[in-house]
Structures are given as C-alpha cells and as structure tokens.
C-alpha cells in the first residue's frame, strides 16, 4: 500500500517496502508521462492552498541510449556494467526526469510567455474538470492562481529557470518548471498538482 508521510507542510510520497506499486504522474491534458514517484515528489502548500504544488529535486544523469534507469524498478547495476553499456550503445544526458520520460524543453522564461502558455493550459484543465469533476473547479482556480504567482515571482526575481513539457503534439501542455541550483547540475522542479493525473502501475 502507498504510505503518505506528513512532514510539516509537506506530504512526501513514499512507497511501501512490501509493495511494487509505482505512481506515474501524467499531464492531465495530454496524457504525457512527466515523472514517477521515484523522484520522491512532495506536495507543498502554495500560498494558502494546501498541498497544491508538487515539488521534487532533479539531477543531471547519463543514461544508455534506448535504456531505462534500473533504479526505477529496483535494479542496481554495477558501475562497470553501466560503463560498458554506455560505450556499446551511446548515451543520453540531461536531468533525470527529462531523460527518463522523453520531455521537451520550451522557452517560457519571459513572464508574458509563461502566463500565455499557462492560461492556455488552464482553459483545457477547467474544461476537463467541469465535465468530469466539477466539485474541484473552485479548488483548481485558487491553486492555479497561487501557482502562477509563485512561478511569476521566480521569473521576476531573475531565477535561472528551465521549462519542460511532454513530447506529444498537443499545443497546450502542463509545464514542469525547474529552478536550477547553484551547483549547476541539479534543480528543484515545480508542477501544479491538479494539472496532473496520478496513475498506479
């Protein structure tokens, strides 16, 4: 079973040691796979919206081309085996959740560009919730306003940001926003929780 561990204003998504269940987080609009609970996402308060924002840490990795990260399924390949695989089949490098889920980077570093993209995303989300889960529409509107204010402040503060979306052809997609850490090889990722669909595998 899935165990929710509450720490202050965070809810950390953890996996029971007796279970092989994995939680996949998809773009609610497009169905694109964005990340899994292997990144240890936390549900963080945004403004006065409890648990409205999904937050997790990401780091630069190198993956064998055409392969997957075995740690996602409990694997523990030795360093020597990993090196041989990289030499034989090439490799891809980038942030872990980006490489593992084939995400695309988009340029939304200007406030107007982000706001325009997010409003398009919100229009689709509101239509989806109105049709399928109308009771959550007020919560979505409130959480989205708080989330957009959080990201806009990061942009206004000249933070080093990158924006990633799923690889489908849909015009409106849920963005994952990453604030780079000072080390240049890791970052903190933010996403609107109600813009995601959680799927147990």
N, C-alpha and C positions, 0 to 999 in steps of 0.2 A: 504494500500500500504506500501511497505518497504521504510523506510526513511534512507538515508545514512547521518550520521552526521560527518563532517570532523573536526578534531581537530589536528592542527599542521600537523605532517606526519602520523597520524593515520586516518583510516576510521572505525568508530565504527558501527557495525551492530545493528540497533535498530528496534523494531517492533512498528508499528503504533498502538496507543491505540484503533483505530476503526477497527482493523483487527485481525483475529485469525490466520493469516498465521504464520507458523513456518518454519525456514530454517534448513534443515538437511544437515550436511556435511558428505559425504561418501568418502571412499577410492576409488579413480578413477580407480584403477586396479581391486580390488576385489569386490567393491560394499558394503563392510562392513560399517556399521554405526559407526562413530567415535565420533561425538558430534553434538549439535544443537546450535542455536543462543541464547539459554537460558544461555549459559556460557558467553555471551556478548563478542564474539571474535572481535579482532581489526586487521585490515590489516596494517601491519607495513612495512616500507621500509627496504630492506635488501641490504646492500651495496648501489649501485646506481640503484637498481631495485625497482621501486615504488610499494608499496603495495604487495610485493612478499611473505611475510610471515604472517601467521595467528598466532596471539598471544592472549592468554587468561589466566586468573587466575583460579586455581582449588584449592579445599579444601577437607580435609578428611570429609566423611559423613558416616552415618549409615542408611541403607535402610532396610525396611521389606523384607524378602525373597519372591521373586515372585512378588513384587510390583514395582511401579514406583514412581518417585519423582513427587508429585502432583503439585509442583510449575511450572513444565514444561507445565502444561495445565491449569494453573490458580488456582489450588486448594490451600487451606490454612487450613490444618488440625491442630487442637489444639495439644499442647504438650502432654496432657493427652491421646488423641486418638492415637497419634503416639506411645506413650509408650506402650499402651495396644496391639497395632498391633505387635510391636516388640516382646513382651512377648509371644503372641499367636503363631506366625509363625516363630520365629527366625529372624535373620538379617544378612546382608552383610555389611562390612565396607571397605572403600577404598576411593580413590579420586572420586569425583562426576561423572565426565565424563567416568571414567573407569567402575564404578559400573553400571551406567545407560545404558551403551552400551555394556556391557559384553566384555570389551577389555582384552587382554592378555599382561602380562609384558614379555619383552625379554631382554636379556643381550647384550647390544651393547656399553658397557662402554669403551671398548678399541677402539682406533682410527681406527685400521685396520678392526675390526669387523663392525663398523658403516659404514666405507667407502665401504666395500664389499657389505653390505646389501643395502646401498643407490644406489650403481651402478646397482645392480640387479633391483631395483625399477625403476630407471631411464630408463633402457633398455625397460621395459614394457611401461612406460609413453611415451617415444619417439615413439615407435611403434604405440601406440594409437593415439597420436596427428598427426603423419604422415599420418595415414589412415583417420582420422576424422576431423582434424582442423590444417592442415599443416601450415597455416599462423602464428600459435603461437609457432612453434618449436623453432625459434631463441630466443623468449622470455623465453620459458621453459629452454633452455640450460643456458642462462645467469642467470636466477633466481635460478636454481638448484645449479650452481657453488657458488653463493653468500650464499645460504642457507647452503650448505655443509661446507663452510668455517666458517660460524657462529657457527655451531654445533661442528666442529672440534676444534675451539678455546675454547669452553666451556669444551671440554674433556681435552685439553692440559692444561687448567687452573685448572684442578682438581676439577671442579664444581661437586656437588652432583646431578647426573642425573638419571632419570628413563626413560625407553623407552616402549611405548605401541603400540600395533597393533590390528587390528580386529581379530576375532576368526575363520575366515574361514580357510580352509586347504591349501590355496594358499601359495606357497613358498615365493614369492615376495609381500611385503605389504608396504603400506605407514606408516612410523613411526611417532607417536606423541612424541616429546621429551619434558620431563618436568624437569625443573631446580628447585630443592627444595628450598624453602625459609628458612630463619634462624629459624623460629618458629617450624619447623618440622611437621607441619600439613597443609601446603599449598605449592603451587608451581606455576611457570609460564610455560605455555605449548607453544611449538613452532611447527608449521607444514608448509610445503610448499604449498602455496595456489593453484598453478596449479596442484598439485598432488591430489587435492580434487574435488569432484563433488558436487555442491550445488543444493539441491532439495527443492522446496517449497511444504509444506504439508498443 
